[in-house]
Amino acid sequence: MNGSKLAVVTGASRRLARTTALDLDQRGFVLGIHYHNSQREAEITAGEIREHGGTTFLLLANLRDEKQVSLKFSSIEESEFELDV
């Protein structure tokens, strides 16, 4: 663990969830940007966070598929970050 707070924001490539992700970035969180069909928008959001010095990564998953969700959260648990939000 590196001590950074991690937030995963579902649907963070668009609308209110995007605004929430950008706000959490300003508060110093590392961001997991979840998307399902909006890869381009997710990449734009992640790029904006990185431009401001933030740390982010993309999470592709269909939230209706329990196996995909489980795999994504397992990969987070194995990372250097501890999930906070």
C-alpha positions in Angstrom: 0.0 0.0 0.0 1.3 3.4 -0.8 -1.0 5.5 1.4 -2.9 7.1 -1.4 -6.7 7.0 -1.2 -8.4 5.2 -4.0 -11.9 5.9 -5.4 -13.6 3.9 -8.1 -16.3 5.8 -9.8 -18.7 3.8 -12.0 -19.6 5.4 -15.3 -17.0 8.1 -14.7 -16.5 8.8 -18.3 -19.7 10.9 -18.6 -22.1 13.3 -16.8 -22.4 13.5 -13.0 -20.0 10.6 -12.4 -17.4 12.3 -14.5 -17.8 15.5 -12.4 -17.5 13.4 -9.2 -14.3 11.8 -10.5 -12.8 15.2 -11.3 -13.8 16.5 -7.8 -12.2 13.4 -6.1 -9.0 14.0 -8.1 -8.9 17.6 -6.8 -9.1 16.1 -3.3 -6.1 13.9 -3.9 -7.7 10.5 -4.6 -6.3 8.0 -7.1 -9.1 7.3 -9.5 -10.4 4.1 -11.0 -12.4 5.3 -14.0 -15.0 2.7 -14.8 -16.7 2.5 -18.2 -18.5 -0.1 -20.2 -19.3 1.4 -23.7 -17.7 4.8 -23.5 -14.0 4.0 -23.8 -13.1 7.2 -25.7 -14.9 9.4 -23.1 -13.2 7.4 -20.2 -9.8 8.0 -21.9 -10.5 11.8 -22.2 -11.5 11.9 -18.5 -8.4 10.0 -17.5 -6.2 12.3 -19.6 -7.7 15.4 -18.0 -6.9 14.0 -14.5 -3.3 13.2 -15.6 -2.9 16.7 -17.0 -3.6 18.0 -13.6 -1.0 15.7 -12.0 -3.5 13.1 -10.8 -3.2 9.3 -11.0 -5.9 7.2 -12.7 -6.5 4.0 -14.4 -9.3 2.6 -16.5 -11.7 -0.2 -15.5 -13.6 -1.8 -18.3 -16.5 -3.9 -17.0 -20.1 -4.7 -17.6 -21.6 -4.1 -14.1 -24.4 -6.6 -15.0 -21.9 -9.4 -15.2 -20.9 -10.5 -11.6 -17.8 -12.3 -12.8 -16.4 -9.1 -14.5 -17.1 -7.0 -11.4 -15.4 -9.6 -9.2 -12.3 -9.8 -11.4 -12.0 -6.0 -11.5 -12.2 -5.7 -7.7 -9.8 -8.6 -7.2 -7.3 -6.8 -9.4 -7.7 -3.6 -7.3 -7.2 -5.6 -4.1 -3.9 -7.0 -5.6 -2.7 -3.5 -6.5 -0.7 -1.1 -4.3 -3.8 0.9 -3.4 -6.5 0.3 -0.8 -10.0 1.1 -1.9 -11.5 3.9 0.1 -14.5 5.1 -2.0 
